Amino acid sequence: MKIYTRTGDDGTTQLMGPTRVPKDHPRVAAYGAVDELNAWLGYLHAMGLPSPWAERVQEIQRDLFVIGSYLALDPAVADRAPALPPPPEERIPQMEGWIDECEAVAGPTRVFILGRASPERRAAHRPHGLPAGGAGRGDPPSGGTGSLLDPGLSQSPLRPAVHAGPLGQRGARG
């Protein structure tokens, strides 16, 4: 079996079903982002996480595989959805509890990094009252995918982050 098909050379890819969509289709971007997040979590797990986080990360990875399956499922064959595991909606309160545990140690989240989004997407996500470009940081570089592995992202779970403090004061955190 070959690991390449050349069927995507025309700029399209196939969903789980007969439908082909452009490779820049929002559904493809969504399941690609979920897959990249899962890859980061796998990397973190391989680095050796303490209990209970090693187990929790594996649970989250299983959930992400399910979510990715739903995102990749072709609407033309949505009748196949019952064969997929149910979405992990009942686990949301459990994961919120994990977030609360982290915030009890690290403090509340003060910034949210979107990465390399278009000016229109950045404007749509800009908190009210902040100037264009966020909290005085200026716009991030244009281009890129905005994905978790995008080098233009100013924060990742594995390297020291340069972040904006209150109202744009810059600082390094390691």
C-alpha angles and dihedrals in degrees: 000000000000121000091217130057105179087219089118095056089100090062097260135107133197124246120215091289136031100302121105119203133183113275089241092055113133091239091056091047090050097052090041090056091048090050092050091049088051090051091052091050090050090052092050090049091051089053088065117260121202121246129299091024096060090058093042092052090052090051090051090049091054089050091050091053089054092047090048090052092055091047092051094045111113111236087222089069099034088136086078090065093092088065089062122082112261117267111267094247094134089060095060094093089049092052091046087056089054090052090051089052090053093047090050087061103032101028127244122316110261102177136039117202117209098182122208105353127153116268088254093054092045090051091050091054098040112118113244113269097024120114121245109286095039127266097358094295098116124236118309116244115287123247128035129100102271087234127144092258095046109126089220091066109109095208134042131165092245108049135050110277129227103211141172114252123202109335096349104312104152123228141157124241122188 
